[in-house]
Amino acid sequence: MFVIAAAGVVGLIAYFNAHDAPTTSTTGDSGPGRLDTGATSGQLRAGNVVLEYSDRADAAPLRAIARAQAGTGEPDPALVAAGQAVIVGRVAGGTGITARAYRRSLHVSSANDPALEDFVSVYLGQGAQ
């Protein structure tokens, strides 16, 4: 019985260590994506993350990421104002997906790229500190 409890504690420690990144500061050029000094809109400054796509097939997987990270695929104005929204939008032209957070951006070729969900997890709610 003690061995099972100890394994559970080790598992919890591993889980919290793996998910600690969203609570750390994101100043400088560390973290997923790249420094993007142009990503400073009011929505991003508040802490929201914007996911832009051009291929309609990417819409459903991106909304699934939004639901997993922010609780909804279609955020209401109060969630956006609080800086806790993942905003999914289609743009004309382009390829792949561009994720934007305050002063950060990431471009991936597929909505299934794990770096995309990592980006959202790290920067959601981390606007201008």
C-alpha positions in Angstrom: 0.0 0.0 0.0 2.8 2.4 0.9 4.5 1.7 -2.5 1.3 2.7 -4.4 1.0 5.9 -2.3 4.7 6.8 -2.9 4.2 6.2 -6.7 1.2 8.6 -6.6 3.2 11.3 -4.9 6.0 10.9 -7.4 3.5 11.2 -10.2 2.0 14.4 -8.8 5.4 15.9 -8.4 6.2 15.1 -12.0 2.8 16.5 -13.2 3.3 19.8 -11.3 6.9 20.2 -12.5 5.8 19.7 -16.1 3.0 22.3 -15.8 4.9 24.9 -13.8 5.9 26.9 -16.9 2.6 28.8 -17.3 3.2 30.5 -13.9 6.6 31.7 -14.7 7.6 35.1 -16.2 7.9 35.2 -19.9 10.1 38.3 -20.3 13.1 38.1 -22.6 13.5 35.6 -25.4 12.9 32.4 -23.5 9.9 30.1 -23.9 8.1 28.7 -26.9 7.9 30.7 -30.1 9.9 33.7 -30.9 10.1 37.3 -29.7 7.7 39.4 -31.7 7.8 43.1 -30.7 4.9 43.8 -33.1 2.5 41.5 -31.2 1.2 44.1 -28.8 -2.5 44.6 -29.6 -4.9 45.3 -26.7 -6.2 41.7 -26.8 -2.7 40.3 -26.5 -1.6 42.9 -23.9 -4.5 41.7 -21.8 -3.2 38.1 -21.9 -5.3 36.5 -24.6 -3.8 34.2 -27.2 -4.8 34.4 -30.9 -4.7 31.5 -33.2 -4.9 32.4 -36.9 -5.4 29.8 -39.7 -6.3 29.8 -43.4 -7.2 26.2 -44.1 -10.7 25.5 -42.9 -9.7 22.0 -41.9 -7.6 23.6 -39.0 -10.6 25.2 -37.4 -11.9 22.2 -35.4 -8.5 21.2 -34.0 -7.8 24.8 -33.0 -11.2 25.2 -31.3 -10.4 22.0 -29.4 -7.2 23.6 -28.2 -9.1 26.7 -27.2 -11.7 24.6 -25.2 -8.9 22.6 -23.5 -6.9 25.7 -22.5 -9.6 28.4 -21.9 -12.8 26.3 -21.4 -14.5 27.5 -24.6 -13.9 27.5 -28.3 -16.0 30.7 -28.7 -15.0 33.2 -25.9 -17.4 35.8 -24.6 -16.4 39.4 -24.2 -15.9 39.1 -20.5 -13.3 36.3 -21.0 -11.5 38.4 -23.6 -11.5 41.4 -21.3 -10.0 39.3 -18.5 -7.2 38.1 -20.8 -8.2 34.5 -20.5 -9.4 33.8 -24.0 -8.0 31.7 -26.9 -9.3 33.6 -29.9 -9.5 31.4 -33.1 -9.8 33.3 -36.4 -9.5 32.6 -40.1 -7.3 34.8 -42.3 -7.1 34.9 -46.1 -4.1 33.3 -47.7 -1.0 32.1 -45.9 -0.1 28.6 -44.8 -0.2 26.8 -41.4 -1.1 28.4 -38.2 0.2 31.5 -36.5 -0.2 31.7 -32.7 0.2 35.2 -31.1 0.6 36.2 -27.5 1.9 39.4 -26.0 5.3 40.0 -27.7 5.5 36.3 -28.8 4.5 34.4 -31.9 4.8 30.9 -33.3 4.2 29.6 -36.8 3.5 25.8 -37.2 2.4 23.9 -40.3 -0.3 21.9 -38.6 -2.9 22.3 -35.9 -1.7 19.0 -34.5 1.8 20.3 -33.8 2.3 19.9 -30.0 4.3 23.1 -29.9 1.0 25.0 -30.5 -0.7 23.7 -27.4 2.5 24.3 -25.4 2.6 27.9 -26.7 -1.0 28.5 -25.6 -0.5 26.9 -22.2 2.6 29.0 -21.4 1.2 32.4 -22.6 -2.5 32.4 -21.9 -3.1 35.0 -19.2 0.5 36.3 -19.4 -0.1 39.6 -21.1 1.9 42.8 -20.2 3.1 42.1 -16.7 
